[in-house]
Amino acid sequence: MSVLVSNFINGQVVESQSGRSADLFNPANGELRGQVQLSSADEALAAVTVAKQAQQAWQATPPLQRARVMFKFKALLEENADELATLISTEHGKVHSDALGELTRGLEVVEFSCGIPHLLKGEHSLNVGREIDSYSLMQPVGVCVGITPFNFPVMVPLWMIPVALACGNSFILKPSEKDPSASLKLAELLKQAGLPDGVFNVVQGDKEVVDALLESPDVAAVSFVGSTPIAEAIYSKGSANGKRVQALGGAKNHLVVMPDADLEGATNAIMGAAYGAAGERCMAISVAVAVGDETADKLVAMLKEKVEALRVGPGLGVSLRMKWGHW
C-alpha cells in the first residue's frame, strides 16, 4: 500500500500544494513505500505563523499543566511503542528491537521534561549590592525549530521536542525526508496528550524549507543534528539571522582495547557499534586499536567468530533479533 507523508499544521494533517515530492523506500528490500511531500518556503512560513500565534497561550499555561501533557505523552509513547518501532524499521532499516531501544532513549528526555516545574524555578538574591536585589526568571524564547537526521527519526526529535514544549515554546519539526512517517505519529500522540493545536507542527521538506525557517524573523531558536558541513551551514545562517542555534555535526569514535580489557565485552561493544542501527549511529566505531600483539590476536579471532554468526535481513524479520549492541 502506497503512503503519502504530508505536513501536520495546527492540529491536523495538511497536504502540501508545492507539487514536489520524494520517494520513500524500505531499505531492507528496496521496495517503494510511497512519497513524502516537499513543502514550499511559503508553506513553511505559514507554519511559523501558526506556531507563533499558538505559543502565546501555551506560554501562559502554568508549567504544571504543561508537565501533565508530557506525562500523558510519555504514556502514549509507551502504548504505541511497537507501532513507532515498526515505522522506524520500515523506513530506516534498523532491526525492530533496536528501534525500540531508540524510542527508550527518547523517552528518557520526555521523563526529564515531566519535572519542568522545578527546573523552571528562578533565583532571588538579597543585597547583592547596597539596597540592590537580584533575581532571575526562566522564560520561553518563542518558536523553536528542530531539523533532525535520518538515522534516529524518533530519538533525536525527542531530544528537542519535550523540553522545548514543557518550557512554554512552540515547535516546528523538519524531519529527514528519508524516514518522515514517525514524525506524524509523534504529532498525533502529542495531540492525544492534550497539546493545544498549533503548538507542535511538522513541515516535510528539503533545503527550501530549511532556508525559509532559518531566515524567518519569527523563529527564535534552531536545533540541528546531522553532517558536519550542514551543521556549519545551519549554524552560520541561523546565527546570522539572530537565532539561538545548536548544531551537532558528525561524530567519529575510536576504541582502544587494553591488555587487561574484558575481551568478550569489548567484542560485543565493537559489534554493536559497527552493526547496530544498520551501522548508522554516530557512535559507529570505525577504528579499534588493540594494545599488544596478544590482545590484537585474541580480539580479531573473537570478532571473526561474531561476524560469521551475524545474520543480515529485514529489520522486521521474526527470527532476526539484535544480539549485540543492545541499549
ROVODO-977917 format. One record per residue (C-alpha): residue number from 1; residue in one letter; x negated, y, z negated. Coordinates in steps of 0.001 Angstrom, whole numbers, plus 500000, padded with zeros to 6 digits. Each point is the difference from the previous one (the first is absolute). Layout:
# residues N
@num:NUM	residuo:a	X:X	Y:Y	Z:Z
...
This chain:
# residues 327
@num:1	residuo:m	X:500000	Y:500000	Z:500000
@num:2	residuo:s	X:498503	Y:503337	Z:501045
@num:3	residuo:v	X:499756	Y:502689	Z:497327
@num:4	residuo:l	X:499947	Y:503770	Z:500361
@num:5	residuo:v	X:498266	Y:501821	Z:497176
@num:6	residuo:s	X:501233	Y:503575	Z:499601
@num:7	residuo:n	X:499710	Y:502867	Z:497547
@num:8	residuo:f	X:501616	Y:500386	Z:496596
@num:9	residuo:i	X:501105	Y:503586	Z:499462
@num:10	residuo:n	X:502288	Y:501454	Z:497329
@num:11	residuo:g	X:501093	Y:496613	Z:498715
@num:12	residuo:q	X:500742	Y:498239	Z:503273
@num:13	residuo:v	X:498341	Y:498326	Z:502962
@num:14	residuo:v	X:499681	Y:502471	Z:502874
@num:15	residuo:e	X:498895	Y:499039	Z:503480
@num:16	residuo:s	X:497381	Y:502176	Z:501632
@num:17	residuo:q	X:500984	Y:501881	Z:503148
@num:18	residuo:s	X:496420	Y:500362	Z:501230
@num:19	residuo:g	X:500341	Y:497230	Z:502577
@num:20	residuo:r	X:496630	Y:498585	Z:498932
@num:21	residuo:s	X:499384	Y:496660	Z:498318
@num:22	residuo:a	X:497302	Y:497413	Z:499364
@num:23	residuo:d	X:500198	Y:496221	Z:500046
@num:24	residuo:l	X:499971	Y:497999	Z:496780
@num:25	residuo:f	X:498294	Y:496619	Z:500077
@num:26	residuo:n	X:499805	Y:497072	Z:497643
@num:27	residuo:p	X:496219	Y:499578	Z:499804
@num:28	residuo:a	X:500283	Y:496343	Z:499018
@num:29	residuo:n	X:501419	Y:498940	Z:503360
@num:30	residuo:g	X:499822	Y:503096	Z:502188
@num:31	residuo:e	X:503772	Y:500120	Z:500457
@num:32	residuo:l	X:501640	Y:503341	Z:500669
@num:33	residuo:r	X:502048	Y:500806	Z:496904
@num:34	residuo:g	X:501580	Y:503224	Z:501217
@num:35	residuo:q	X:499207	Y:503705	Z:500167
@num:36	residuo:v	X:499262	Y:502803	Z:497616
@num:37	residuo:q	X:501140	Y:503449	Z:501031
@num:38	residuo:l	X:497369	Y:502719	Z:500173
@num:39	residuo:s	X:501531	Y:503233	Z:498787
@num:40	residuo:s	X:499352	Y:503462	Z:501370
@num:41	residuo:a	X:498430	Y:502906	Z:498159
@num:42	residuo:d	X:503408	Y:501681	Z:499760
@num:43	residuo:e	X:501476	Y:496920	Z:498346
@num:44	residuo:a	X:497160	Y:499932	Z:497503
@num:45	residuo:l	X:500567	Y:503657	Z:499151
@num:46	residuo:a	X:503725	Y:499364	Z:499622
@num:47	residuo:a	X:499144	Y:497354	Z:497393
@num:48	residuo:v	X:497820	Y:502542	Z:498193
@num:49	residuo:t	X:502957	Y:502403	Z:499843
@num:50	residuo:v	X:502200	Y:497274	Z:498517
@num:51	residuo:a	X:497333	Y:499072	Z:497457
@num:52	residuo:k	X:499439	Y:503619	Z:498996
@num:53	residuo:q	X:503695	Y:500585	Z:499377
@num:54	residuo:a	X:500422	Y:496787	Z:498019
@num:55	residuo:q	X:496912	Y:500622	Z:497897
@num:56	residuo:q	X:501468	Y:503003	Z:498197
@num:57	residuo:a	X:502758	Y:498040	Z:498280
@num:58	residuo:w	X:497707	Y:497027	Z:499396
@num:59	residuo:q	X:497444	Y:502249	Z:498314
@num:60	residuo:a	X:502730	Y:501247	Z:497657
@num:61	residuo:t	X:500910	Y:496416	Z:499071
@num:62	residuo:p	X:498589	Y:499128	Z:496551
@num:63	residuo:p	X:496922	Y:497761	Z:500129
@num:64	residuo:l	X:501814	Y:497355	Z:497961
@num:65	residuo:q	X:502665	Y:499668	Z:502687
@num:66	residuo:r	X:497347	Y:499854	Z:502715
@num:67	residuo:a	X:498268	Y:497235	Z:498049
@num:68	residuo:r	X:503237	Y:498038	Z:499818
@num:69	residuo:v	X:500122	Y:499967	Z:503792
@num:70	residuo:m	X:496498	Y:498513	Z:499969
@num:71	residuo:f	X:501097	Y:497322	Z:497521
@num:72	residuo:k	X:502832	Y:499006	Z:502333
@num:73	residuo:f	X:497678	Y:500139	Z:503005
@num:74	residuo:k	X:497600	Y:497615	Z:498275
@num:75	residuo:a	X:502789	Y:497513	Z:499319
@num:76	residuo:l	X:501202	Y:500199	Z:503606
@num:77	residuo:l	X:496481	Y:499452	Z:501334
@num:78	residuo:e	X:499765	Y:496842	Z:497912
@num:79	residuo:e	X:503414	Y:498795	Z:501167
@num:80	residuo:n	X:499069	Y:500582	Z:503630
@num:81	residuo:a	X:496393	Y:498823	Z:499762
@num:82	residuo:d	X:500428	Y:497051	Z:502347
@num:83	residuo:e	X:501623	Y:502127	Z:502713
@num:84	residuo:l	X:497295	Y:502650	Z:499752
@num:85	residuo:a	X:497246	Y:497386	Z:500101
@num:86	residuo:t	X:501616	Y:498422	Z:503061
@num:87	residuo:l	X:500047	Y:503365	Z:501780
@num:88	residuo:i	X:496336	Y:500507	Z:499154
@num:89	residuo:s	X:499002	Y:496542	Z:501222
@num:90	residuo:t	X:502044	Y:500296	Z:503178
@num:91	residuo:e	X:498470	Y:503310	Z:501092
@num:92	residuo:h	X:496564	Y:499985	Z:498378
@num:93	residuo:g	X:499086	Y:496314	Z:500053
@num:94	residuo:k	X:498822	Y:499344	Z:496442
@num:95	residuo:v	X:501390	Y:496892	Z:498336
@num:96	residuo:h	X:503216	Y:500305	Z:498007
@num:97	residuo:s	X:498347	Y:499442	Z:496622
@num:98	residuo:d	X:497452	Y:502704	Z:500757
@num:99	residuo:a	X:502816	Y:502346	Z:501003
@num:100	residuo:l	X:501614	Y:499356	Z:496613
@num:101	residuo:g	X:496675	Y:500921	Z:498406
@num:102	residuo:e	X:500001	Y:503266	Z:501934
@num:103	residuo:l	X:503441	Y:500800	Z:498632
@num:104	residuo:t	X:498823	Y:499198	Z:496476
@num:105	residuo:r	X:497244	Y:502587	Z:500286
@num:106	residuo:g	X:502530	Y:502568	Z:501145
@num:107	residuo:l	X:502344	Y:499129	Z:497144
@num:108	residuo:e	X:497278	Y:500923	Z:497537
@num:109	residuo:v	X:500205	Y:503610	Z:501164
@num:110	residuo:v	X:503799	Y:499977	Z:499766
@num:111	residuo:e	X:499650	Y:498758	Z:496420
@num:112	residuo:f	X:497506	Y:502787	Z:499292
@num:113	residuo:s	X:502428	Y:502604	Z:501326
@num:114	residuo:c	X:502704	Y:498778	Z:497611
@num:115	residuo:g	X:498053	Y:501698	Z:497205
@num:116	residuo:i	X:500011	Y:503372	Z:501729
@num:117	residuo:p	X:501863	Y:501946	Z:497251
@num:118	residuo:h	X:497006	Y:499527	Z:497703
@num:119	residuo:l	X:497454	Y:500645	Z:502741
@num:120	residuo:l	X:501629	Y:503312	Z:500955
@num:121	residuo:k	X:499602	Y:501513	Z:496559
@num:122	residuo:g	X:498144	Y:503274	Z:500008
@num:123	residuo:e	X:497640	Y:501448	Z:497396
@num:124	residuo:h	X:500178	Y:502968	Z:497651
@num:125	residuo:s	X:496997	Y:501444	Z:498173
@num:126	residuo:l	X:500325	Y:502721	Z:497363
@num:127	residuo:n	X:497489	Y:502822	Z:499653
@num:128	residuo:v	X:497607	Y:499073	Z:502793
@num:129	residuo:g	X:499083	Y:503696	Z:499745
@num:130	residuo:r	X:501054	Y:502728	Z:497618
@num:131	residuo:e	X:503828	Y:500116	Z:500193
@num:132	residuo:i	X:499841	Y:497833	Z:503140
@num:133	residuo:d	X:501665	Y:496613	Z:500443
@num:134	residuo:s	X:499502	Y:497667	Z:502935
@num:135	residuo:y	X:502444	Y:497516	Z:501475
@num:136	residuo:s	X:500178	Y:497774	Z:503046
@num:137	residuo:l	X:502937	Y:498701	Z:502027
@num:138	residuo:m	X:500274	Y:496994	Z:502277
@num:139	residuo:q	X:502026	Y:500968	Z:503059
@num:140	residuo:p	X:500726	Y:498317	Z:503356
@num:141	residuo:v	X:498318	Y:501380	Z:503095
@num:142	residuo:g	X:502927	Y:499519	Z:502416
@num:143	residuo:v	X:500078	Y:497883	Z:503151
@num:144	residuo:c	X:497382	Y:497244	Z:500054
@num:145	residuo:v	X:498995	Y:497894	Z:503002
@num:146	residuo:g	X:498517	Y:496509	Z:500044
@num:147	residuo:i	X:498204	Y:498673	Z:503095
@num:148	residuo:t	X:499323	Y:496320	Z:499451
@num:149	residuo:p	X:498027	Y:497221	Z:501752
@num:150	residuo:f	X:501027	Y:496731	Z:501627
@num:151	residuo:n	X:498122	Y:497639	Z:497693
@num:152	residuo:f	X:502169	Y:500665	Z:496922
@num:153	residuo:p	X:503423	Y:501200	Z:501174
@num:154	residuo:v	X:501528	Y:499776	Z:496503
@num:155	residuo:m	X:497172	Y:500314	Z:497488
@num:156	residuo:v	X:498488	Y:503239	Z:501320
@num:157	residuo:p	X:503356	Y:501825	Z:500320
@num:158	residuo:l	X:500721	Y:498909	Z:496430
@num:159	residuo:w	X:496732	Y:501577	Z:498916
@num:160	residuo:m	X:501520	Y:503332	Z:500976
@num:161	residuo:i	X:503796	Y:499931	Z:499930
@num:162	residuo:p	X:500842	Y:499190	Z:496343
@num:163	residuo:v	X:497738	Y:502595	Z:498389
@num:164	residuo:a	X:500939	Y:502730	Z:502470
@num:165	residuo:l	X:503718	Y:499397	Z:499496
@num:166	residuo:a	X:499827	Y:499573	Z:496243
@num:167	residuo:c	X:498179	Y:503337	Z:499737
@num:168	residuo:g	X:502875	Y:501764	Z:501771
@num:169	residuo:n	X:498655	Y:500225	Z:503538
@num:170	residuo:s	X:501738	Y:498912	Z:503171
@num:171	residuo:f	X:498165	Y:497636	Z:502314
@num:172	residuo:i	X:499624	Y:499260	Z:503709
@num:173	residuo:l	X:498397	Y:496700	Z:500960
@num:174	residuo:k	X:498319	Y:499606	Z:503389
@num:175	residuo:p	X:499175	Y:496275	Z:500085
@num:176	residuo:s	X:497813	Y:498194	Z:502473
@num:177	residuo:e	X:501785	Y:499389	Z:503273
@num:178	residuo:k	X:498581	Y:496455	Z:500016
@num:179	residuo:d	X:502082	Y:498735	Z:497046
@num:180	residuo:p	X:502662	Y:502599	Z:499147
@num:181	residuo:s	X:502993	Y:497826	Z:499026
@num:182	residuo:a	X:499108	Y:499803	Z:496310
@num:183	residuo:s	X:500200	Y:503807	Z:499761
@num:184	residuo:l	X:503730	Y:499928	Z:500752
@num:185	residuo:k	X:500525	Y:497300	Z:497380
@num:186	residuo:l	X:498253	Y:502169	Z:497420
@num:187	residuo:a	X:502267	Y:502905	Z:500974
@num:188	residuo:e	X:503075	Y:497801	Z:499660
@num:189	residuo:l	X:498962	Y:498831	Z:496529
@num:190	residuo:l	X:499254	Y:503539	Z:498815
@num:191	residuo:k	X:503483	Y:501052	Z:501037
@num:192	residuo:q	X:501488	Y:497019	Z:498177
@num:193	residuo:a	X:497992	Y:501017	Z:496932
@num:194	residuo:g	X:501835	Y:503327	Z:499946
@num:195	residuo:l	X:497517	Y:502319	Z:501676
@num:196	residuo:p	X:501918	Y:502969	Z:501479
@num:197	residuo:d	X:500193	Y:500218	Z:503784
@num:198	residuo:g	X:497209	Y:501976	Z:501604
@num:199	residuo:v	X:497491	Y:499560	Z:497193
@num:200	residuo:f	X:498349	Y:497092	Z:501806
@num:201	residuo:n	X:499775	Y:499857	Z:503788
@num:202	residuo:v	X:498211	Y:497847	Z:502562
@num:203	residuo:v	X:498808	Y:501363	Z:503334
@num:204	residuo:q	X:498650	Y:497454	Z:502467
@num:205	residuo:g	X:497459	Y:501299	Z:502471
@num:206	residuo:d	X:496446	Y:500534	Z:501108
@num:207	residuo:k	X:497579	Y:502930	Z:500192
@num:208	residuo:e	X:502728	Y:502410	Z:501109
@num:209	residuo:v	X:501892	Y:499463	Z:496753
@num:210	residuo:v	X:496842	Y:500129	Z:497871
@num:211	residuo:d	X:498879	Y:503298	Z:501531
@num:212	residuo:a	X:503437	Y:501539	Z:499466
@num:213	residuo:l	X:499994	Y:498996	Z:496329
@num:214	residuo:l	X:496456	Y:501280	Z:499477
@num:215	residuo:e	X:500871	Y:503352	Z:501535
@num:216	residuo:s	X:503365	Y:500538	Z:498310
@num:217	residuo:p	X:499826	Y:502788	Z:497394
@num:218	residuo:d	X:502691	Y:498207	Z:497988
@num:219	residuo:v	X:497839	Y:496924	Z:499344
@num:220	residuo:a	X:498059	Y:500509	Z:496784
@num:221	residuo:a	X:497919	Y:496832	Z:499701
@num:222	residuo:v	X:498807	Y:497131	Z:502192
@num:223	residuo:s	X:498675	Y:496593	Z:499020
@num:224	residuo:f	X:498289	Y:497785	Z:502569
@num:225	residuo:v	X:498390	Y:496575	Z:500132
@num:226	residuo:g	X:498338	Y:498742	Z:503166
@num:227	residuo:s	X:496839	Y:500168	Z:502064
@num:228	residuo:t	X:497251	Y:502454	Z:499165
@num:229	residuo:p	X:500218	Y:502048	Z:503258
@num:230	residuo:i	X:503742	Y:500518	Z:499539
@num:231	residuo:a	X:499530	Y:500750	Z:496298
@num:232	residuo:e	X:497524	Y:502736	Z:500895
@num:233	residuo:a	X:502368	Y:501448	Z:502611
@num:234	residuo:i	X:502985	Y:499999	Z:497639
@num:235	residuo:y	X:498002	Y:501518	Z:497156
@num:236	residuo:s	X:498655	Y:502755	Z:502224
@num:237	residuo:k	X:503322	Y:500878	Z:501592
@num:238	residuo:g	X:502092	Y:499641	Z:496853
@num:239	residuo:s	X:497722	Y:502076	Z:497796
@num:240	residuo:a	X:499643	Y:502628	Z:502740
@num:241	residuo:n	X:503778	Y:500363	Z:499800
@num:242	residuo:g	X:499912	Y:500545	Z:496240
@num:243	residuo:k	X:501063	Y:496536	Z:498872
@num:244	residuo:r	X:498777	Y:497781	Z:497244
@num:245	residuo:v	X:498500	Y:497020	Z:501798
@num:246	residuo:q	X:498660	Y:496701	Z:498821
@num:247	residuo:a	X:498603	Y:497941	Z:502863
@num:248	residuo:l	X:498603	Y:496546	Z:499356
@num:249	residuo:g	X:497785	Y:498771	Z:502828
@num:250	residuo:g	X:498592	Y:496605	Z:500871
@num:251	residuo:a	X:498280	Y:498008	Z:497277
@num:252	residuo:k	X:497152	Y:497532	Z:500340
@num:253	residuo:n	X:499131	Y:497682	Z:497125
@num:254	residuo:h	X:496869	Y:497903	Z:499527
@num:255	residuo:l	X:499668	Y:497106	Z:497602
@num:256	residuo:v	X:496881	Y:498864	Z:498162
@num:257	residuo:v	X:499863	Y:496435	Z:498680
@num:258	residuo:m	X:497441	Y:499683	Z:497190
@num:259	residuo:p	X:498294	Y:496730	Z:499082
@num:260	residuo:d	X:502060	Y:499673	Z:496804
@num:261	residuo:a	X:503329	Y:500661	Z:501752
@num:262	residuo:d	X:503002	Y:497694	Z:499836
@num:263	residuo:l	X:499661	Y:498735	Z:503569
@num:264	residuo:e	X:503488	Y:498527	Z:500125
@num:265	residuo:g	X:501465	Y:503346	Z:498982
@num:266	residuo:a	X:497715	Y:501872	Z:502394
@num:267	residuo:t	X:500974	Y:497724	Z:502869
@num:268	residuo:n	X:503697	Y:500471	Z:499344
@num:269	residuo:a	X:499499	Y:503768	Z:499782
@num:270	residuo:i	X:498177	Y:500077	Z:503343
@num:271	residuo:m	X:502670	Y:497854	Z:501670
@num:272	residuo:g	X:502799	Y:502145	Z:498665
@num:273	residuo:a	X:498286	Y:503202	Z:501059
@num:274	residuo:a	X:499173	Y:498707	Z:503472
@num:275	residuo:y	X:503295	Y:498329	Z:500850
@num:276	residuo:g	X:502611	Y:501447	Z:497639
@num:277	residuo:a	X:502533	Y:502368	Z:501565
@num:278	residuo:a	X:498974	Y:498605	Z:503390
@num:279	residuo:g	X:496505	Y:501393	Z:499388
@num:280	residuo:e	X:501311	Y:503559	Z:499992
@num:281	residuo:r	X:499510	Y:501144	Z:496438
@num:282	residuo:c	X:497827	Y:502970	Z:499206
@num:283	residuo:m	X:498254	Y:497543	Z:497673
@num:284	residuo:a	X:499136	Y:497618	Z:502841
@num:285	residuo:i	X:496399	Y:499196	Z:499135
@num:286	residuo:s	X:497954	Y:499713	Z:503180
@num:287	residuo:v	X:496598	Y:499691	Z:498326
@num:288	residuo:a	X:499105	Y:497633	Z:497157
@num:289	residuo:v	X:496429	Y:500065	Z:498692
@num:290	residuo:a	X:498847	Y:496905	Z:498129
@num:291	residuo:v	X:497014	Y:500523	Z:497676
@num:292	residuo:g	X:497591	Y:497087	Z:500273
@num:293	residuo:d	X:499717	Y:497144	Z:502473
@num:294	residuo:e	X:501677	Y:497475	Z:497713
@num:295	residuo:t	X:502980	Y:502273	Z:499422
@num:296	residuo:a	X:500322	Y:500687	Z:503723
@num:297	residuo:d	X:499875	Y:496314	Z:500971
@num:298	residuo:k	X:502644	Y:499017	Z:497468
@num:299	residuo:l	X:502218	Y:502937	Z:500922
@num:300	residuo:v	X:499832	Y:499283	Z:503729
@num:301	residuo:a	X:500809	Y:496323	Z:499433
@num:302	residuo:m	X:503036	Y:500848	Z:497862
@num:303	residuo:l	X:501206	Y:502629	Z:502456
@num:304	residuo:k	X:499697	Y:497527	Z:502873
@num:305	residuo:e	X:502184	Y:497533	Z:498122
@num:306	residuo:k	X:502618	Y:502675	Z:499296
@num:307	residuo:v	X:500036	Y:501262	Z:503588
@num:308	residuo:e	X:500434	Y:496508	Z:501390
@num:309	residuo:a	X:503004	Y:499485	Z:497720
@num:310	residuo:l	X:501569	Y:503333	Z:500956
@num:311	residuo:r	X:503180	Y:499759	Z:502043
@num:312	residuo:v	X:501108	Y:502679	Z:502406
@num:313	residuo:g	X:503653	Y:500433	Z:500858
@num:314	residuo:p	X:503072	Y:502212	Z:499726
@num:315	residuo:g	X:500288	Y:501866	Z:496724
@num:316	residuo:l	X:503513	Y:498662	Z:499500
@num:317	residuo:g	X:499034	Y:496347	Z:500560
@num:318	residuo:v	X:501503	Y:497827	Z:497282
@num:319	residuo:s	X:496804	Y:498003	Z:499525
@num:320	residuo:l	X:497671	Y:502994	Z:500170
@num:321	residuo:r	X:499207	Y:501463	Z:496614
@num:322	residuo:m	X:497179	Y:502292	Z:499061
@num:323	residuo:k	X:497494	Y:497966	Z:497969
@num:324	residuo:w	X:497228	Y:502539	Z:499713
@num:325	residuo:g	X:500057	Y:503675	Z:499295
@num:326	residuo:h	X:503244	Y:499916	Z:498041
@num:327	residuo:w	X:500895	Y:503196	Z:498176
